[in-house]
Every structure is written in structure tokens, then in C-alpha cells.
Amino acid sequence: MNFLSVKKEKIIFLVAFVVTMLGYSHNIKAQNSRVDSVLTDTTFVEPVAIQVHSPHKATFYSAIMPGLGQVYNEKYWKVPIVFAAFGGVIYGIAFNTKYYNRYRRAHRDYLLQDPGNTYYLDEDMWPGNIDSEEKMIAFLSSPSNAQWYETALKNKKQYYKKYRDLSYIGLGLVYVLNLVDASVDAHFKTFDVSNDLSMHFEPTVKPLYGGYSSVGLQVRFTF
């Protein structure tokens, strides 16, 4: 009787051992399968290329060709504004340079009084009440008129020189603004401007002196 009991216990123990080993083997295979799956997934997944928007490129493009940086930033509507600004200051340079050269030449000829260089007698230089070269010569025969005319030529020359120089300064400012605009837009292109702003009310406990604590309500902002 004792022999059968011992034999039965051995059989039960053996069956339990086999079942345990089979379960353990199944778990090992499942874990290996998951590891192989993860390794397979991570091994063959191609890396995703992240395109970085470069402020340096935007600035460089606008430096070599105004408006090109705005195209790089995809701000196409700014390109006509850039061209219009450059066109305006370039027209100002051309216009003021033309009249500065004209009055500078007339003033120089008037001071030299060289018979071969009388540009100051040109029709464009005549006052409004004179319509012929003879009248202009008669007008200048008066010392007071001659002094007035010399001062008028000098003032006109200085006037157009001043605005020619200001036009050149304006050209430089427009060029710099073109670079700054391209650079700032490129920086904001990668700047996080999402609406992930939230406000939360939550309880809080703050320790006080003497082992006491205070219970209150705090406001927490999430950016």
C-alpha cells in the first residue's frame, strides 16, 4: 500500500514537472519570437529624413539675389514687395543722379564762362518767363539776375546731390531689410507656434513651520 502511494506521488510529480517544463519552453519561444519581431522591425525600417529649414540658407539666398530667400521661405507674396522697394530706390538714384549731373555741369560752365562750354544756356536751364537763348543772354546781362542765376544753379546741384546720396542709403537699407526679413521668416519656420497652451487648476499641499501643512488650489500653465 505504501509502495503504491509512493509510486503515485512520483507519477504526479513527474507529470507536474513535464507540464512545467513545457510551459517554460513555450514562454521562452514566445519571448524569443517577440525579440525577433522587434529586431526585424528595427533592423529593416528605413530612417526618415527630416528636412531642416536653414536660416543661413535663406539669408545667403537673399544676399546673392534679393527675394530669393523669401522664395526659399515660401513667402512668395513678399517677392513683389522686395522688387518694388528695390525698383523705387533705384529709380530715385537714377533720377537724382541725372539732374545732379545736369546742374553740376551748368554751374561749372557758368563759373568758368568758357565760350565753348555754355550748358547753362541750355533750354532746360531757362527760367519760366524766358523762351529763347537771346532773352536768356539779355537776362544774365543784369548783375543782380546773374547772381540770382548762379545761386539757383548751385542750390539745384546741392538739392539733387543730397537726394541722390539719400537714395543710395535707402538702397542699402532695403538690402539689409531684405536679409533680415528672410532670416527672421526662416527662424519662425521651425519655431513651434502650436496652440498647445492649457491652464489647469489642481489642489496643492504646502508644508508650514511646526509640522503643519496648508491645503490650497494652484494654477498650472502648460506651454
MODELLER restraints for C-alpha pairs under 7 A, 6 or more apart:
rsr = mdl.restraints
at = mdl.atoms
rsr.add(forms.Gaussian(group=physical.xy_distance, feature=features.Distance(at['CA:53:A'], at['CA:186:A']), mean=6.70, stdev=0.5))
rsr.add(forms.Gaussian(group=physical.xy_distance, feature=features.Distance(at['CA:53:A'], at['CA:190:A']), mean=6.69, stdev=0.5))
rsr.add(forms.Gaussian(group=physical.xy_distance, feature=features.Distance(at['CA:54:A'], at['CA:186:A']), mean=6.53, stdev=0.5))
rsr.add(forms.Gaussian(group=physical.xy_distance, feature=features.Distance(at['CA:55:A'], at['CA:183:A']), mean=5.10, stdev=0.5))
rsr.add(forms.Gaussian(group=physical.xy_distance, feature=features.Distance(at['CA:55:A'], at['CA:186:A']), mean=4.75, stdev=0.5))
rsr.add(forms.Gaussian(group=physical.xy_distance, feature=features.Distance(at['CA:55:A'], at['CA:187:A']), mean=5.83, stdev=0.5))
rsr.add(forms.Gaussian(group=physical.xy_distance, feature=features.Distance(at['CA:58:A'], at['CA:69:A']), mean=4.35, stdev=0.5))
rsr.add(forms.Gaussian(group=physical.xy_distance, feature=features.Distance(at['CA:58:A'], at['CA:72:A']), mean=6.19, stdev=0.5))
rsr.add(forms.Gaussian(group=physical.xy_distance, feature=features.Distance(at['CA:58:A'], at['CA:73:A']), mean=6.96, stdev=0.5))
rsr.add(forms.Gaussian(group=physical.xy_distance, feature=features.Distance(at['CA:58:A'], at['CA:182:A']), mean=5.62, stdev=0.5))
rsr.add(forms.Gaussian(group=physical.xy_distance, feature=features.Distance(at['CA:58:A'], at['CA:183:A']), mean=5.96, stdev=0.5))
rsr.add(forms.Gaussian(group=physical.xy_distance, feature=features.Distance(at['CA:58:A'], at['CA:186:A']), mean=6.51, stdev=0.5))
rsr.add(forms.Gaussian(group=physical.xy_distance, feature=features.Distance(at['CA:59:A'], at['CA:69:A']), mean=6.12, stdev=0.5))
rsr.add(forms.Gaussian(group=physical.xy_distance, feature=features.Distance(at['CA:59:A'], at['CA:179:A']), mean=5.40, stdev=0.5))
rsr.add(forms.Gaussian(group=physical.xy_distance, feature=features.Distance(at['CA:59:A'], at['CA:182:A']), mean=5.76, stdev=0.5))
rsr.add(forms.Gaussian(group=physical.xy_distance, feature=features.Distance(at['CA:59:A'], at['CA:183:A']), mean=5.33, stdev=0.5))
rsr.add(forms.Gaussian(group=physical.xy_distance, feature=features.Distance(at['CA:61:A'], at['CA:68:A']), mean=5.38, stdev=0.5))
rsr.add(forms.Gaussian(group=physical.xy_distance, feature=features.Distance(at['CA:61:A'], at['CA:69:A']), mean=4.88, stdev=0.5))
rsr.add(forms.Gaussian(group=physical.xy_distance, feature=features.Distance(at['CA:62:A'], at['CA:68:A']), mean=5.13, stdev=0.5))
rsr.add(forms.Gaussian(group=physical.xy_distance, feature=features.Distance(at['CA:62:A'], at['CA:69:A']), mean=4.44, stdev=0.5))
rsr.add(forms.Gaussian(group=physical.xy_distance, feature=features.Distance(at['CA:62:A'], at['CA:178:A']), mean=6.72, stdev=0.5))
rsr.add(forms.Gaussian(group=physical.xy_distance, feature=features.Distance(at['CA:62:A'], at['CA:179:A']), mean=5.73, stdev=0.5))
rsr.add(forms.Gaussian(group=physical.xy_distance, feature=features.Distance(at['CA:62:A'], at['CA:182:A']), mean=6.87, stdev=0.5))
rsr.add(forms.Gaussian(group=physical.xy_distance, feature=features.Distance(at['CA:63:A'], at['CA:179:A']), mean=6.46, stdev=0.5))
rsr.add(forms.Gaussian(group=physical.xy_distance, feature=features.Distance(at['CA:66:A'], at['CA:178:A']), mean=6.52, stdev=0.5))
rsr.add(forms.Gaussian(group=physical.xy_distance, feature=features.Distance(at['CA:67:A'], at['CA:79:A']), mean=5.09, stdev=0.5))
rsr.add(forms.Gaussian(group=physical.xy_distance, feature=features.Distance(at['CA:67:A'], at['CA:82:A']), mean=6.06, stdev=0.5))
rsr.add(forms.Gaussian(group=physical.xy_distance, feature=features.Distance(at['CA:69:A'], at['CA:182:A']), mean=5.33, stdev=0.5))
rsr.add(forms.Gaussian(group=physical.xy_distance, feature=features.Distance(at['CA:70:A'], at['CA:76:A']), mean=6.32, stdev=0.5))
rsr.add(forms.Gaussian(group=physical.xy_distance, feature=features.Distance(at['CA:70:A'], at['CA:78:A']), mean=6.61, stdev=0.5))
rsr.add(forms.Gaussian(group=physical.xy_distance, feature=features.Distance(at['CA:70:A'], at['CA:79:A']), mean=6.47, stdev=0.5))
rsr.add(forms.Gaussian(group=physical.xy_distance, feature=features.Distance(at['CA:70:A'], at['CA:182:A']), mean=5.59, stdev=0.5))
rsr.add(forms.Gaussian(group=physical.xy_distance, feature=features.Distance(at['CA:73:A'], at['CA:185:A']), mean=6.67, stdev=0.5))
rsr.add(forms.Gaussian(group=physical.xy_distance, feature=features.Distance(at['CA:73:A'], at['CA:186:A']), mean=5.99, stdev=0.5))
rsr.add(forms.Gaussian(group=physical.xy_distance, feature=features.Distance(at['CA:82:A'], at['CA:178:A']), mean=6.95, stdev=0.5))
rsr.add(forms.Gaussian(group=physical.xy_distance, feature=features.Distance(at['CA:85:A'], at['CA:174:A']), mean=6.83, stdev=0.5))
rsr.add(forms.Gaussian(group=physical.xy_distance, feature=features.Distance(at['CA:86:A'], at['CA:171:A']), mean=6.72, stdev=0.5))
rsr.add(forms.Gaussian(group=physical.xy_distance, feature=features.Distance(at['CA:86:A'], at['CA:174:A']), mean=6.76, stdev=0.5))
rsr.add(forms.Gaussian(group=physical.xy_distance, feature=features.Distance(at['CA:89:A'], at['CA:167:A']), mean=5.69, stdev=0.5))
rsr.add(forms.Gaussian(group=physical.xy_distance, feature=features.Distance(at['CA:89:A'], at['CA:170:A']), mean=6.30, stdev=0.5))
rsr.add(forms.Gaussian(group=physical.xy_distance, feature=features.Distance(at['CA:89:A'], at['CA:171:A']), mean=5.71, stdev=0.5))
rsr.add(forms.Gaussian(group=physical.xy_distance, feature=features.Distance(at['CA:92:A'], at['CA:167:A']), mean=5.83, stdev=0.5))
rsr.add(forms.Gaussian(group=physical.xy_distance, feature=features.Distance(at['CA:93:A'], at['CA:164:A']), mean=5.29, stdev=0.5))
rsr.add(forms.Gaussian(group=physical.xy_distance, feature=features.Distance(at['CA:93:A'], at['CA:167:A']), mean=5.29, stdev=0.5))
rsr.add(forms.Gaussian(group=physical.xy_distance, feature=features.Distance(at['CA:93:A'], at['CA:168:A']), mean=6.53, stdev=0.5))
rsr.add(forms.Gaussian(group=physical.xy_distance, feature=features.Distance(at['CA:96:A'], at['CA:160:A']), mean=5.13, stdev=0.5))
rsr.add(forms.Gaussian(group=physical.xy_distance, feature=features.Distance(at['CA:96:A'], at['CA:161:A']), mean=6.90, stdev=0.5))
rsr.add(forms.Gaussian(group=physical.xy_distance, feature=features.Distance(at['CA:96:A'], at['CA:163:A']), mean=6.30, stdev=0.5))
rsr.add(forms.Gaussian(group=physical.xy_distance, feature=features.Distance(at['CA:96:A'], at['CA:164:A']), mean=4.93, stdev=0.5))
rsr.add(forms.Gaussian(group=physical.xy_distance, feature=features.Distance(at['CA:97:A'], at['CA:160:A']), mean=6.97, stdev=0.5))
rsr.add(forms.Gaussian(group=physical.xy_distance, feature=features.Distance(at['CA:97:A'], at['CA:164:A']), mean=5.78, stdev=0.5))
rsr.add(forms.Gaussian(group=physical.xy_distance, feature=features.Distance(at['CA:99:A'], at['CA:160:A']), mean=6.31, stdev=0.5))
rsr.add(forms.Gaussian(group=physical.xy_distance, feature=features.Distance(at['CA:100:A'], at['CA:157:A']), mean=5.20, stdev=0.5))
rsr.add(forms.Gaussian(group=physical.xy_distance, feature=features.Distance(at['CA:100:A'], at['CA:160:A']), mean=4.88, stdev=0.5))
rsr.add(forms.Gaussian(group=physical.xy_distance, feature=features.Distance(at['CA:100:A'], at['CA:161:A']), mean=5.56, stdev=0.5))
rsr.add(forms.Gaussian(group=physical.xy_distance, feature=features.Distance(at['CA:103:A'], at['CA:153:A']), mean=5.98, stdev=0.5))
rsr.add(forms.Gaussian(group=physical.xy_distance, feature=features.Distance(at['CA:103:A'], at['CA:156:A']), mean=6.37, stdev=0.5))
rsr.add(forms.Gaussian(group=physical.xy_distance, feature=features.Distance(at['CA:103:A'], at['CA:157:A']), mean=4.98, stdev=0.5))
rsr.add(forms.Gaussian(group=physical.xy_distance, feature=features.Distance(at['CA:104:A'], at['CA:157:A']), mean=5.40, stdev=0.5))
rsr.add(forms.Gaussian(group=physical.xy_distance, feature=features.Distance(at['CA:105:A'], at['CA:119:A']), mean=6.91, stdev=0.5))
rsr.add(forms.Gaussian(group=physical.xy_distance, feature=features.Distance(at['CA:106:A'], at['CA:119:A']), mean=5.09, stdev=0.5))
rsr.add(forms.Gaussian(group=physical.xy_distance, feature=features.Distance(at['CA:106:A'], at['CA:120:A']), mean=4.31, stdev=0.5))
rsr.add(forms.Gaussian(group=physical.xy_distance, feature=features.Distance(at['CA:107:A'], at['CA:120:A']), mean=6.83, stdev=0.5))
rsr.add(forms.Gaussian(group=physical.xy_distance, feature=features.Distance(at['CA:107:A'], at['CA:150:A']), mean=6.83, stdev=0.5))
rsr.add(forms.Gaussian(group=physical.xy_distance, feature=features.Distance(at['CA:107:A'], at['CA:153:A']), mean=5.51, stdev=0.5))
rsr.add(forms.Gaussian(group=physical.xy_distance, feature=features.Distance(at['CA:107:A'], at['CA:154:A']), mean=6.21, stdev=0.5))
rsr.add(forms.Gaussian(group=physical.xy_distance, feature=features.Distance(at['CA:109:A'], at['CA:117:A']), mean=5.72, stdev=0.5))
rsr.add(forms.Gaussian(group=physical.xy_distance, feature=features.Distance(at['CA:109:A'], at['CA:118:A']), mean=5.75, stdev=0.5))
rsr.add(forms.Gaussian(group=physical.xy_distance, feature=features.Distance(at['CA:109:A'], at['CA:119:A']), mean=6.32, stdev=0.5))
rsr.add(forms.Gaussian(group=physical.xy_distance, feature=features.Distance(at['CA:109:A'], at['CA:120:A']), mean=6.44, stdev=0.5))
rsr.add(forms.Gaussian(group=physical.xy_distance, feature=features.Distance(at['CA:110:A'], at['CA:120:A']), mean=6.03, stdev=0.5))
rsr.add(forms.Gaussian(group=physical.xy_distance, feature=features.Distance(at['CA:121:A'], at['CA:133:A']), mean=6.67, stdev=0.5))
rsr.add(forms.Gaussian(group=physical.xy_distance, feature=features.Distance(at['CA:126:A'], at['CA:136:A']), mean=6.89, stdev=0.5))
rsr.add(forms.Gaussian(group=physical.xy_distance, feature=features.Distance(at['CA:130:A'], at['CA:136:A']), mean=6.34, stdev=0.5))
rsr.add(forms.Gaussian(group=physical.xy_distance, feature=features.Distance(at['CA:139:A'], at['CA:145:A']), mean=6.51, stdev=0.5))
rsr.add(forms.Gaussian(group=physical.xy_distance, feature=features.Distance(at['CA:140:A'], at['CA:146:A']), mean=4.79, stdev=0.5))
rsr.add(forms.Gaussian(group=physical.xy_distance, feature=features.Distance(at['CA:196:A'], at['CA:223:A']), mean=5.97, stdev=0.5))
rsr.add(forms.Gaussian(group=physical.xy_distance, feature=features.Distance(at['CA:197:A'], at['CA:222:A']), mean=5.52, stdev=0.5))
rsr.add(forms.Gaussian(group=physical.xy_distance, feature=features.Distance(at['CA:197:A'], at['CA:223:A']), mean=4.83, stdev=0.5))
rsr.add(forms.Gaussian(group=physical.xy_distance, feature=features.Distance(at['CA:198:A'], at['CA:221:A']), mean=5.71, stdev=0.5))
rsr.add(forms.Gaussian(group=physical.xy_distance, feature=features.Distance(at['CA:198:A'], at['CA:222:A']), mean=5.14, stdev=0.5))
rsr.add(forms.Gaussian(group=physical.xy_distance, feature=features.Distance(at['CA:198:A'], at['CA:223:A']), mean=6.93, stdev=0.5))
rsr.add(forms.Gaussian(group=physical.xy_distance, feature=features.Distance(at['CA:199:A'], at['CA:219:A']), mean=6.79, stdev=0.5))
rsr.add(forms.Gaussian(group=physical.xy_distance, feature=features.Distance(at['CA:199:A'], at['CA:220:A']), mean=5.66, stdev=0.5))
rsr.add(forms.Gaussian(group=physical.xy_distance, feature=features.Distance(at['CA:199:A'], at['CA:221:A']), mean=4.53, stdev=0.5))
rsr.add(forms.Gaussian(group=physical.xy_distance, feature=features.Distance(at['CA:199:A'], at['CA:222:A']), mean=6.34, stdev=0.5))
rsr.add(forms.Gaussian(group=physical.xy_distance, feature=features.Distance(at['CA:200:A'], at['CA:219:A']), mean=5.62, stdev=0.5))
rsr.add(forms.Gaussian(group=physical.xy_distance, feature=features.Distance(at['CA:200:A'], at['CA:220:A']), mean=5.07, stdev=0.5))
rsr.add(forms.Gaussian(group=physical.xy_distance, feature=features.Distance(at['CA:200:A'], at['CA:221:A']), mean=6.38, stdev=0.5))
rsr.add(forms.Gaussian(group=physical.xy_distance, feature=features.Distance(at['CA:201:A'], at['CA:217:A']), mean=6.75, stdev=0.5))
rsr.add(forms.Gaussian(group=physical.xy_distance, feature=features.Distance(at['CA:201:A'], at['CA:218:A']), mean=5.78, stdev=0.5))
rsr.add(forms.Gaussian(group=physical.xy_distance, feature=features.Distance(at['CA:201:A'], at['CA:219:A']), mean=4.71, stdev=0.5))
rsr.add(forms.Gaussian(group=physical.xy_distance, feature=features.Distance(at['CA:201:A'], at['CA:220:A']), mean=6.43, stdev=0.5))
rsr.add(forms.Gaussian(group=physical.xy_distance, feature=features.Distance(at['CA:202:A'], at['CA:217:A']), mean=5.73, stdev=0.5))
rsr.add(forms.Gaussian(group=physical.xy_distance, feature=features.Distance(at['CA:202:A'], at['CA:218:A']), mean=5.52, stdev=0.5))
rsr.add(forms.Gaussian(group=physical.xy_distance, feature=features.Distance(at['CA:202:A'], at['CA:219:A']), mean=6.55, stdev=0.5))
rsr.add(forms.Gaussian(group=physical.xy_distance, feature=features.Distance(at['CA:203:A'], at['CA:216:A']), mean=5.75, stdev=0.5))
rsr.add(forms.Gaussian(group=physical.xy_distance, feature=features.Distance(at['CA:203:A'], at['CA:217:A']), mean=4.47, stdev=0.5))
rsr.add(forms.Gaussian(group=physical.xy_distance, feature=features.Distance(at['CA:203:A'], at['CA:218:A']), mean=6.06, stdev=0.5))
rsr.add(forms.Gaussian(group=physical.xy_distance, feature=features.Distance(at['CA:204:A'], at['CA:215:A']), mean=5.89, stdev=0.5))
rsr.add(forms.Gaussian(group=physical.xy_distance, feature=features.Distance(at['CA:204:A'], at['CA:216:A']), mean=5.32, stdev=0.5))
rsr.add(forms.Gaussian(group=physical.xy_distance, feature=features.Distance(at['CA:204:A'], at['CA:217:A']), mean=5.67, stdev=0.5))
rsr.add(forms.Gaussian(group=physical.xy_distance, feature=features.Distance(at['CA:204:A'], at['CA:218:A']), mean=6.27, stdev=0.5))
rsr.add(forms.Gaussian(group=physical.xy_distance, feature=features.Distance(at['CA:205:A'], at['CA:213:A']), mean=6.51, stdev=0.5))
rsr.add(forms.Gaussian(group=physical.xy_distance, feature=features.Distance(at['CA:205:A'], at['CA:214:A']), mean=5.62, stdev=0.5))
rsr.add(forms.Gaussian(group=physical.xy_distance, feature=features.Distance(at['CA:205:A'], at['CA:215:A']), mean=4.62, stdev=0.5))
rsr.add(forms.Gaussian(group=physical.xy_distance, feature=features.Distance(at['CA:205:A'], at['CA:216:A']), mean=6.35, stdev=0.5))
rsr.add(forms.Gaussian(group=physical.xy_distance, feature=features.Distance(at['CA:206:A'], at['CA:213:A']), mean=5.54, stdev=0.5))
rsr.add(forms.Gaussian(group=physical.xy_distance, feature=features.Distance(at['CA:206:A'], at['CA:214:A']), mean=5.29, stdev=0.5))
rsr.add(forms.Gaussian(group=physical.xy_distance, feature=features.Distance(at['CA:206:A'], at['CA:215:A']), mean=6.58, stdev=0.5))
rsr.add(forms.Gaussian(group=physical.xy_distance, feature=features.Distance(at['CA:207:A'], at['CA:213:A']), mean=4.30, stdev=0.5))
rsr.add(forms.Gaussian(group=physical.xy_distance, feature=features.Distance(at['CA:207:A'], at['CA:214:A']), mean=6.41, stdev=0.5))
rsr.add(forms.Gaussian(group=physical.xy_distance, feature=features.Distance(at['CA:208:A'], at['CA:214:A']), mean=6.90, stdev=0.5))
